[in-house]
């Protein structure tokens, strides 16, 4: 009895010691960056404000109305070189708190756990929108707990690997939620979720500038963007514009890491320089346009981009000219943040409520998804023991050296007047959140304040936010937009007003709208003219001939500029043939070659019902290597091993096997018709009793499946990157073994493939 009591007391005391140690670490031993490992541009400081044990493997985050961070933890991602555990429900969405108000998180609480590879969140409509493949969910929040779970989209991220599934979930100034790696946008209206097509954008991460242009990227291109506001140039379903959407903004993709770099295909020519340093970006992600108010003025609306493979964050200066955007490296041959710490994996960047920039550092050794992991990089990871960097994660804050800790604003507690006032803030995060909260509150008291703000031509940004806030609470009207367009508002304000005006197209407004547009044409402003050309569609339907004259005037003015000609086609949705008749009747149109070519193509597409793919595509799709990896795990790994190393007595290795790195046709024959031993691999005889069955007789396995398996095998177990066509696979089905239903090595080699 006494012994039991003694043990209980000892266990209790040990628990107190461990508890005290944990609290001491969090409250008193604040995490700091190692000296000399991280470099940041002069004038800035980099601080860890959250780290393990509070979080692990963060990939995305958002701030709530109290300034707390909500973090997505993708703990199951590449925990080891074999990718075992990827399907475990160990992902979480965590709330980080700063209880002692020193700017560093010291407490965490789980909001949702048991998730499989969660990837994105957005605090919207008083709840949380989050993505757990393949679903998009929305939950209400009560006392920091999820309630009333709603399935928004069961096909949000249907197909694809972890690297190639939709993500982002960014609420935009137009009150729509946009994504990367997706051609859909979302909105809750009257308590119902709406999903509609939009342009397909990027791979991982999405951001916006103050005007409302969207920016994104893919792994090999730092920054891509749209020249115009979203969903304005794609309203003609039978035309696909390419002059103003998905434009590469960074002509130079160079990176400047501080150390030799371990990247996929680093053994290929020109990927690394002679010293082993990465030449061009290979995993660009998580872009952010800085819209805060704490950096020096020269940094406002700069574009920052993550390059986790090289352990750095890039900075580009944006230039706006003639309806186009370009981006250039800020400082030649120098990165904004660079590190020799190979665990530093910046994957997302965010503007914060305090006007600073936040870096989501997944802090993991393995950053390449298994489906795309080449033998070269796998060996690099193993040799450097990068697979041992696991169970970590950090949120970093970037601030000016001269900045001081600002008291956070509890924006959710502000009254209507104060929220309207925040639409004038120089901090883009505060403007955005104030707009959301005003729409959520839907207070009549906001309407006169917002209408007054729309006429304040000295503050264009607040005018734009006020217009879209009124639109979000169904309080915008034609007369207000008419007044804005008749005022001396800046071109950015006029552009937004023209976009919104189209929703009020009616016969009652037709005469005044045409007069407004004719007056705006007199300004001879390139941006205003482009938005007139893009947004005439509903007015064209009401009065084709009058609108045709306006479009023709714009065509003459910009006859050699394809962007304007595509914009005209965008407004001719449903009236293309009538416009062609109009052109033929009114004058010689031989000089309108671009317009006529586009018009003819659109009419042809319409006759064949060939729509822009965004109106027919239902998901992001699956990369062949990702699909092949999934099949390999299900069909092949049981014998050959998940790592392709083979299993003694069962199957030979695939790594550097001549049957993988050799003839692709021969590999296809083995997959289709099977192989029986003995067999030689890498000079070694494998005299196994078993037989590898072929897949040709399995009615569930298609030629595309075989193509995908080959794509994965070539990528994962050899340095050969050779595709095989579906037609070739189909023809190889007919080349069958002469006996035993499977090829022997001798028979296979005689085929001379």
N, C-alpha and C positions, 0 to 999 in steps of 0.2 A: 504494500500500500504506500509506504513512505517512498519507495523507489519510483512508483508511478507519479506521485506528486512532484518529486524532484525533477523527473523528466519533463513534466508539463511546464514547470516553472522555467526550466532551461530553454524549452522550445519557445515559450512566450518571450523570454528575454532576447533570444536570438532573433525573433520576429521584430521586436522593437529596434534592435540594432540595425537590421536590414532596412526597416522602414525609415529610420533616422538617416541612414546612409543615403538612401534614395532621395529623401527630401533635401539633404545637404547638397547632393550633386546638382539637383535642379535649381535650388534657390541660391546657393552660395558659390558653387563651382561652375559658373556660367561658361557655356561652350565658346571657344575662341578658335580662330583660324591659325594654323601653324605659320610661323614667320618664314618669309622667304619662299614660300610655295605658291602663293597667290599674288598676282600682279594686277593692278587696276589703274586706269587712267589717273593722271595727276589731278588732284582736286576732289577726289572721291574716296569714300571709305566703304569697306565691305565687312558686314557683320553677320555672324550666325545668330538668328533669332529663334530658331527651333531646330532640334536635332534629336537623335536617338537618346534615351529610350522613349521619348514622346511620340516620335513618328518613325516609320520605316518605308523606304521605297516610294516617296511621294512623286506623283506625276502631274497633278493638277490641283488647283485651289481656287477659292473665292473668299471674299470678305463679306461678313454680314453687317447689319445696320449698326452694330456696336463696335465694329472694327476688328472682330475676332476672325481668325483664319479657319476656314473649313478645308481640309486637305484630303485628297484621294490617295490612298496607299495601295499600290499595285504590288503586293508582297509576293505574289505567285510568279512574277515575271522572271524567267531565266535565273533560277536559284542555283543552278549548276550547269555544267557543260552538256549534261544529258537532257536538260529541261524537264526533269522529273518534278512533279508537284505543281505543274502549271495549271492543273484543273482543280486544285484544292480551293475550297471556299475560305480563303484567309485574307481576302481584301477587305479594307475598311474605309469608311468616311469618318474622319476624326475632327473634332472641334478643339482648336488650340486656344488657350486663354493666358493672359498676362495678369495674374492676380496681384502682383506687387507694383504694377504700373511702371516698370523700368524699361519697357520696350522689348523684353525677351520673354518668350512663352515659358511658363513654368508649370502648366497643368494641361492635361489632355483628357478628353472624354470621347468615347465611341458613340457616334450618332447611328451608324448602321455598320454591322459587321457581317461576316460569313458571305462575302461577295467573291465572285470569280472574275479576276482581272478587271476591276472597275476602271474607268478611264476618263470620265469628265463629269463636272458638276456646274450648276448655275443656281444661285439663290435668286429666285424669281417668284412673283405673284404670292409672296408671303410664305413660300414653301421651298422645297429643294427639288430640282430637276437633276437626275443623274443617270449615267449610262453604265449598264452592266450587260455586256454582249449576250444575246443579240438585242436586248430590250432597252427602251428608254422609259424611265419611271419618273413619276412626280409624287412627292409626299408632302403633306402639310406638316407643320412643326408646332409642337406644344411642349413647353418646358424642356426644350432641347431634345425632344424625342419625336420620332416619325409617327405620323398618324394618317389614316385614310390614304392608302397607297393606290395610285392610279397608273395603269399601263398606257403610256402615251403612244408608243410605237413598238410593235413586236418585231419589226424588221429594221430597227435603227442601225445596227451593225451586223447585218446578216452576211456571213461569209468574210473571207479575208483573214490575214494574220493579225497579231496584236499591233504590228506596225502599220497595218493598212486597213484600219477600221475607223469609221467616223468618230470625231471627237471635237472638242472646242466649246460648244454650247455657249455662245456669246450673245447676250442681249444687245441689240443694235438700236441706234437712234430712231429707226423707223418702227420700233416696237416688235420686230421679228427676231427670233433666235437663230443664228447662223452657225454652221459647223464647218470644220475642215474634213476633207476626204468624203464629201457628201454632196449630193445635188438636191437636198431638201432643207427647208426652213420650217420653223414651228412658232405657233402663237396660241395663247389661251385667250379666247374671246367669248364673253358671256358664259363663262365657266365651262366652255368646251374647247378641246384642243383641235387646232387646225394644222394640217401638214400640206405643204405645196411645193412644187419644184422650184429650184433656183439653179444658178450656175454651179458646176462642179468646181470645188476649190481645194487644192493643196493636199497635204498628207498629215501633218501633225501640228496643230496650233493655228489660231486665227486671231487677227487683231484689226483695228480700225484707226483712221485718223479723225481729226476733229470735224472735218467736212462730212465724213460718212463713207469714204472709200474703204473697201476691204482688202486686207493683205494676208498672205499665207506663203507657203513654200513647199518644196519637196526635198528629198534627201540630198540632191545634188545641185539645187538652186537656192541660193540664200533667200531671195525675196521675190515673190510674184504678187501681182496685184491687179485690181480693176481700175480703169480710169474714170468710171462713172458709178453712180449710186446703184446698189444691188437691185436686181429685177426690173430695171428700167429699160434695158436694151434687149430683152429676150421675150417680148410679148408676142412676136410673130412666130408661131410654132413651127413654121416651115422655113425659117431662116436661122442660121447659126452665126452670129457676129463673131469676128475674131480680131477686130481692130481696137476694141476697148476693154476686153475681158481676158483674164489669164495671161497677162503680159509679164515677161521677165524684166524685172527692174534693175537687177544687178548684173551688168555685163561681165564683171570679174568675180569668179567664185573662189578666189585665193583665200587661204587661211594661213595664219602664222603662229603655229603652236610653239610651246617652249621646250618641247622634248620630242624624241623620235616617237612615232605614232603607230599604235596597233589598230589597223583597220582592215575591213574585208578587202580581199584582192590586193593587199599590199605587196604581193609578189609580182603584180602586173606592172608593165611599163608605164611610167609617168604618174602612177598613183602616189608614190613617195619620191622625194628627191634623193640625191646621192647620200645624204646624211640620215635618211630614214624619216624625214619630217613630211607630214601630209602636205600635198600641194593644193588640191582643191577640196572644198567641203564635200563630205559624203553622207552626213546625217543632219543636215540643217533642219531645225524644228523650232517650235515655240516662239514665233516672232512677236514683237511688241512695239507699237508706236508709242513713244513716251508722251503722255498727255497730262503729266503732273505739273506741279508748280514749285518744286523745290530744287530742281537742277538749274544751272546757269542757262540764260536765254538761248545760247547757241545749241543747246541740246533739245529744245522743244520740238516735238514731232520728228525726232530722229528715230530711225528704225534699228532695233536691237534684235539679234538673231542668235539662237543657241547652236553650238556645234559640239555636242557631247562627246563625239568620238575623239576630238582634239582637245577636250577639256578647256573650252573657251566660250566667250560670248562676244559676238561681233557688234560693231556700231557702224551704221550707214547714214549719210546725210541725204534726206529726200529733197528733190527739186521739183516744183510744179510749174509747168510751162505749156501753154497751148493745149490744154486738156490732156496732157500727158504727165506721167510721173517717172522720174528716174532716181536711182539710188547709187551713191558712190561711197567707197571705203572712207571713213572719217579721217583717220590718220594713216598715211602710207606705211604698210608693213608692220602695223601695230594693232593689237586687239584691245577692246575695252576692258575685258577680263580675260586673263590667261593663267593657267596653273600647270605645275608639274605633277600635281596630285592626280593620278590616273583613276582615282575613285570619284573625282569631281565630274558629275554628269548633269549639267544643266539641261533640262528638257522643256521648261516652260518659263515664261516671264510675264509679270503682271504689274499694272499700275496699282498703287495702293491708296487707301483713303487719306493717308498722310502726305500724298504727293510724291512719294519715293517709289523706287522700283524694287520688285521682289523676284528672286530667282528660286525656282523649284529645282533643287539638286537631288536627283534620285540616289546619288552616291552608291553606285554599284559597279563592280568590276566588269561584268558582262553586260554590254548594252546592245548586242546584236541578237535579234530573234533567231531561234533555232532553225527556222525554215530557210533562212538566208545565210546561215553561218558556214563559211567556207573552211576547208581543212587548214588553210594557211592561218586564218584568224583563230581557229580553235587551238592550234598549236601555240600561237602567241599568248592567248589567254592562259593556257596551261603552264607555259614556261615562266610567265611573269607572276603566276599564282593570282591572277586577277579574279579567278573564280572564288577566292577566299574573301573578297570584299563583299560582304553580304550582311543583311540585318541592319543597314544604316540608312540615313536619309536626313536632309537638311533643308531648311528654308533660309535663304540669305537676303539681307536687305542692303541695297545700294543707295547711299545718300551722299550729299555734298559734304565736304570736310567742314564747311562752315555752318551746316544745319544743326539744329538742336531738336531734342525730342518734343514733338508737338502733342498737346493734349487731344486725345481722340474725341471725335464728335459722335454722340449717340443720335445718329441721323433719324432713326426710327421713332424717336420721341419728339421730334420737331413738329410744330403745328403747320397748317397749310401755308400760311404767309411766309414762314421761314423756309419751307421747302421750295416755294416759288423763287425766293431770293437766292437759293443755292444754284439755280439755273444760270446765274451770272458768275459763278465761281470760276476761277482760273484753273481749278483742278477738275480734269475731265471725269475722274471717278465719281466725285461728288455730284457733278451735273447729271451723269447717267443714273445714279441711284436715286437722286431727287425726282427725276422724271418718272422712274418706275414706281416710286412710292406715291406720287401724285395720282398716277393712273390707278394704282391699287386702292387708294382712299376714295377716289371718284367723288370729290367734294365739290358742290356747286360754288363754294366760296372761292375756289381756285380760278374759276372761269374768267371773271373780270380782270383779275390780276394777270393772268396769262395773255388775255387779249391785249391788254395795255403793253405787255412786254413785246408782243409781236411787232409793234409799231416803233420800237426804240431802235432806230437805224444806227445808233452809235455802238451797239453791242450785237453784232451779227450772230454770234454763237448762241446767245440767250434767245434771240428771235427764232432760230431754227429749233432749239429745244422746246420752246413754247408752242410752236406750230404742231410738232409731233406729239406733245403732251395733250394738247386739245384734241388732236385726232384720236389719241388713245382713249379719251373719255367721251368720244362721240360729240364733242362740242365745237368742232371746226366747221366753218360754213363758207360758202362761195364768196359772200360779200367781204369777209375778212381777208381771204386770199386775194381778192380783187384789189383791196386797199393796199396790201403789201406789194403787189406787183405794180401798182400805180405810184408807189413811193420811190424814194431814192435809195432803196435798199441795195446792199452789196450783191454782186453776182452770185455768191454762194447761197444767199437767202432766196434770190429769185429762182435759182435752179431747184431748190427744195419746194418752193411754192408751186412751180410748174408741175412737178411730179404729183403733188397733192391735188392740184386743180383738176387733173384728169378724172379723178373720182367723182367730180361734181358736174360732169358733162351732161347737159340737157338742152332741149330746144329753148327753154326760157333764158338760158345763159349764153346761147350761141353767139348772138350779135356782140355782146360786151366782151366775150372771150376772144373773138377774132380781132376786135379793136385793140384789146390788151396786147395780143400777140404781134399785131402789126406795129404797135408802138415800141414793143421790145425789140423788134427787128431793126428799128431805126438806131438802136444803140450800137449795132454792128460789133457785138461782143461775142467772141468765139465760144465761150462757155455757155452763155445764155442761148446762143443759136443752136448749140448741140442739144440742149435740153428741150428747146422748142421742137426740133426735129424728132426727138425720141418720144415726146409725150403728146403728139397730136392725134394719136390713134382713135380715141373715143370721139373727138371732134370731127375726124374724117368720116366716121360712120354717120354722124348727124347731118353733115353738109359736105359731101365729097368734093364738089367742084370748087367751092370756096377754099377748102383746105388744100386741095391739089395745087392751087396757085401759090400758096405759102410754101409748100414743099418744093415746088419747082424753083421758086426764088432761092431757097436754101441750096438746092442742087446746083444752080448756076454759081452761087457765091463760093461753093466749096466743091466744084466739079472734080477736082483731082485728089480730094481727101476721102478715102474710103470710109473713115469713121462716120462722117456725116451721111454718106450714101447708105451705109448700113442702118443708120438711125432712121432715115426716110423709109426704108423697107420695113423697119420695125413698126412704124406708124401706119403702114398700108395693110395691116392684117385684115384679110377678107375683102379688100378692094383693089388687089393687085391688077386684075384684068381691066377694071374700070380706069385705073390710072394709066395703063398702057394705051388704052383707047384715047384717053385725054392727051397723052403725049403725042400720039400720031396725028391728032387733029389740030393741035395748037401751033406747032412749028417744027422746024428741022431739029431733030434730037441727036444728030450724029456726034455732037460733042459730049453728050452724056453717056459715054461708053461704060464707065464704072456702074452707074445707076442701071443702065439697060441690061448689063450682064447679070447684076444681082437680081434684078426684077425677073428676068427670064428664068434664072435658076430657081427662084422662089416659086414661080408659077409651075415650073416642072415638078418640083418637090411636092407641091400641093396636089397636082394631078395624080401623082404616084403615092400619095399619103406618106411621104417620107418626112417625119417630124424631127426636129432637134432632139437629140438623144435624151436630154434631161426630162423630156415629157414621156419617155417610154421606159427609162431605166428605173428599176425598183430598188436596187441596192448598189453598194460600192463594188461588189464583185469580189472574187478571190484570185489572188496572184497564183500562177501555176505552181510556184515553189511551195507556197503555203498549203495549197490543196494537196500537192504531192506529199508534203510532210505529214499531213493528217492521214493520208492513205498508208504511207509507209509505217507510221506508228500502229495502225490497225491491222495491217496485213503482213508486213515484212519484219518488223522489229522483234517479234517473238523469237525468230531464228537468227537473224543477223545482228541483233542488238540495237538498242536505240542509238548508240554511237557508231554503228556500222563496223564494229571491231570483230563481229562474228562470235559464235558460241561453239566451244570445243565439242566435237562429235555431232554437231547439229548443222552448222552452216559456216562457210568461209567468210573472211572479212570482205567488206566492200571498200574500205579505205584504200585508195590508190590501186584498187583491183584493175587489172587490164580489161576486165569485162565491163567496168564502168568508164574508165578513162579512154578506152579504145573505141571501137565502132559503135555508134549510137544505134544503127540498125540491128546489130548483133545483140545489143542490150535489150532492144525491144522484142526480139525473137525469144529471148530467155524469159522475159516477163510474160509474154503471151503464151508460150508453149512449155515453159518449165525446163529444168535441167537436172540430170541425174549424175551422181558421182561415178568414178573419181574425177576430180577437177583440180587443175593447177592454178594457184593464185599467188602472185608475187614470188614465183619460183618454188613454191612449196606445194606438195601434193596433199590434197584433202580427200582421203579415201573414206567417205561417209556412206553409211547404209541408207540414209534418207534420200528422198527425192523432193526437189522443189517443184510444186505443182504450178502449172501455167494458169493465167487468168482468162484465156480466150474463151473458155467454155462457161464462164460465169456471166450470166446475162445482165447482172447488175453492174459490171465493169465496162465502161465505154472506152472508145478510142481516146477521148479527152482525158479520162482517168489515167490511162497508160502514159499519155503525153505528160501529164502532171507529175507522175512518179519519176519519169526519166528526168524531167526538169529538176526535181529535187535531188535525185541521185547525182546528177552532174555537178550541181552546186555544192552539195554537202560532202561528197567523197572523192572529188577529183578537181583538177584545175582546168577542166574542159567546160566551155560554155557553148554547147552546140544544141540547137533545137532540132526537133523532128516534126514533120507535118502530119496532120491527121490523115491525109491521103496516103502517106507512106505507111503509117501504122495499119491502116485498113488493108493495104496490099500485103503486108507481112502476115496478116492473119491467115492467108491462103498458103503460106510456106510452112507446112506442118512436118513434124518428125515422121520418119518412115516406119518406126516401130516404137513400142513402149509408151506412146503418147507424150513423151518428153524427149528433148534432145540430149544426146550424150556429148561430151566435150569434143570427141573425135568427129562426130557428124556435124556439129555446129561449126567447127573450124573449116571443114570442107566446103562450106557454103560461100566462103570468101567475102563475107561481109566485114 
